[in-house]
Amino acid sequence: MTQNIRACVSRKYPEWIVLISTKDRDGRQNVMPAGWSMFTSHEPLLYAVSVGVERYTHDVIHKTGEFVIAYPVEGMGPDIVHTGTHSGPDKLKETSFEFLPAELVRPGLIKGALVNLECKLHSAHLTGDHTIFVGEVVKGHYSGEPGRRLMNFGSKTYAVARMEAGTVFRYE
Ligand SMILES: Cc1cc2nc3c(=O)[nH]c(=O)nc-3n(C[C@H](O)[C@H](O)[C@H](O)COP(=O)(O)O)c2cc1C
């Protein structure tokens, strides 16, 4: 990639951070943060997340067809850095993440997250060195106030988003 294109890509930040919770076939819980994700359909309700082909999470979603998307909140920053820089379930021993049972999928819900979306794999699209996994949201959980979420600012930096709009423009 040329320097110019790299500079263009870096201007995409900030982006919301989500956590992808998975459980491998041996029942081992894992978490990885992702910045590349979005809702992509209302009906059915679909959520897409782009996962590098070398990630442990990539292999697990392919094999199990299930994942949970969670919106992290302030205080989870150090655990995001740890799970985003180490691979595989063992890394969770060095985090303070706690899990609650999901209702319709095996991966755990992340305790204290603002939102947990239970997803069953709808489709997978290899894009290059990442795969976009599209999950059908089969159950949603919401807790707490809609504030203090975390954003990825690129170049190995993150920050708490204040969630305060400036002037609000309404449109018809
Ligand atoms: C803030 C942040 C955002 C990230 N976004 C993505 C992403 O969108 N897609 C991706 O494949 N990796 C992303 N990563 C890197 C993975 O989280 C990282 O490679 C992680 O160690 C993978 O864990 P695993 O191998 O246990 O699945 C991100 C890391 C951080 C810290």
The ligand as an SDF file (V2000), in Angstrom:
LIG
                    3D

 31 33  0  0  0  0  0  0  0  0999 V2000
   -9.1560   -1.7320   19.1580 C   0  0  0  0  0  0  0  0  0  0  0  0
   -8.8730   -2.9530   18.3160 C   0  0  0  0  0  0  0  0  0  0  0  0
   -9.6080   -3.1780   17.1520 C   0  0  0  0  0  0  0  0  0  0  0  0
   -9.3700   -4.3120   16.3550 C   0  0  0  0  0  0  0  0  0  0  0  0
  -10.1220   -4.5220   15.2460 N   0  0  0  0  0  0  0  0  0  0  0  0
   -9.9840   -5.6830   14.5540 C   0  0  0  0  0  0  0  0  0  0  0  0
  -10.8740   -5.9950   13.4740 C   0  0  0  0  0  0  0  0  0  0  0  0
  -11.8000   -5.2470   13.1420 O   0  0  0  0  0  0  0  0  0  0  0  0
  -10.6920   -7.1710   12.8250 N   0  0  0  0  0  0  0  0  0  0  0  0
   -9.6730   -8.0420   13.1450 C   0  0  0  0  0  0  0  0  0  0  0  0
   -9.5480   -9.0940   12.5260 O   0  0  0  0  0  0  0  0  0  0  0  0
   -8.8220   -7.7650   14.1790 N   0  0  0  0  0  0  0  0  0  0  0  0
   -8.9670   -6.6360   14.8950 C   0  0  0  0  0  0  0  0  0  0  0  0
   -8.1540   -6.3690   15.9530 N   0  0  0  0  0  0  0  0  0  0  0  0
   -7.0740   -7.3410   16.2740 C   0  0  0  0  0  0  0  0  0  0  0  0
   -7.5870   -8.5860   17.0330 C   0  0  0  0  0  0  0  0  0  0  0  0
   -8.4370   -8.2190   18.1060 O   0  0  0  0  0  0  0  0  0  0  0  0
   -6.3700   -9.3660   17.5540 C   0  0  0  0  0  0  0  0  0  0  0  0
   -5.6440   -9.8860   16.4610 O   0  0  0  0  0  0  0  0  0  0  0  0
   -6.7110  -10.4660   18.5510 C   0  0  0  0  0  0  0  0  0  0  0  0
   -5.5200  -10.8450   19.2080 O   0  0  0  0  0  0  0  0  0  0  0  0
   -7.3410  -11.7010   17.9050 C   0  0  0  0  0  0  0  0  0  0  0  0
   -7.6090  -12.6160   18.9330 O   0  0  0  0  0  0  0  0  0  0  0  0
   -7.8300  -14.1840   18.6700 P   0  0  0  0  0  0  0  0  0  0  0  0
   -6.6600  -14.6810   17.8630 O   0  0  0  0  0  0  0  0  0  0  0  0
   -7.8820  -14.7780   20.0480 O   0  0  0  0  0  0  0  0  0  0  0  0
   -9.1130  -14.3330   17.9360 O   0  0  0  0  0  0  0  0  0  0  0  0
   -8.3520   -5.2380   16.7430 C   0  0  0  0  0  0  0  0  0  0  0  0
   -7.6080   -5.0120   17.9050 C   0  0  0  0  0  0  0  0  0  0  0  0
   -7.8630   -3.8850   18.6950 C   0  0  0  0  0  0  0  0  0  0  0  0
   -7.0630   -3.6610   19.9550 C   0  0  0  0  0  0  0  0  0  0  0  0
  1  2  1  0
  2  3  1  0
  2 30  2  0
  3  4  2  0
  4  5  1  0
  4 28  1  0
  5  6  2  0
  6  7  1  0
  6 13  1  0
  7  8  2  0
  7  9  1  0
  9 10  1  0
 10 11  2  0
 10 12  1  0
 12 13  2  0
 13 14  1  0
 14 15  1  0
 14 28  1  0
 15 16  1  0
 16 17  1  0
 16 18  1  0
 18 19  1  0
 18 20  1  0
 20 21  1  0
 20 22  1  0
 22 23  1  0
 23 24  1  0
 24 25  2  0
 24 26  1  0
 24 27  1  0
 28 29  2  0
 29 30  1  0
 30 31  1  0
M  END
$$$$
